[in-house]
Amino acid sequence: MSAEKSRIEPASPALSHWLKYSAELVAIAIIYLATAKFCLGLASIHPSASPIWIPTGFALAAMLLRGYRVWPAILLAAFVANATTVGSPATSFAIAIGNTLESVVAATLIHRWAEGVSTFDTPAGVGRFAAICFISTIVSATIGV
C-alpha cells in the first residue's frame, strides 16, 4: 500500500461546517435543558410554572451571539424540558414554541432598535433592552398560557 493511499483525507469544508453547527446545537440544547430542569425544580404552584426562568436569558444570549440559526436547539430543548416534566406533547410543544419565539422576537428587536450586542454600551441601550425584553416576554407568556 502506498503512502499516498494510506493518508486520511480531511473532511470537506461543507461536512466540517455541518459537524460544527450540529455540535453547537447539541451544546446549546444541553445547556438550555439543564437550566430548564433546574428552574422547573423550583416550581411550587404548578410543575411547569417556575418563579425564575434562566433559559430565557441563555436563549437570548445564544441568539444574539450565534445568530437565529440556533432556534432548533432552543425549540427541542424547551419541548423536552416540558414534556419530561408534566403535560401532553401538544402543550409541551406550544410552550416550546412560545419560549423559542420569545428569543427570536427579542433578538430581532434588539438588533433592530438597541444596537444589537452593543446594547449595554449606553444607558439608552439598556433602557431599550429592558423595554424590548418586556415586549418579548409577553409573546412567551401568551402562548405558554
Buried (B, 14 or more C-beta within 10 A) or exposed (E): EEEEEEEEEEEEEEEEEEEEEEEBBEEBBEBBBBBBBBBBEEBEEEEBBBEEBBBBEBBBBBBBEBEEEBBEBBBBBBBBBBBEBBBEEEBBBBBBBBBBBBBBBBBBBBBEBBBEEEBEEEEEBEEBBEEBBEEBBEBBEEBBE
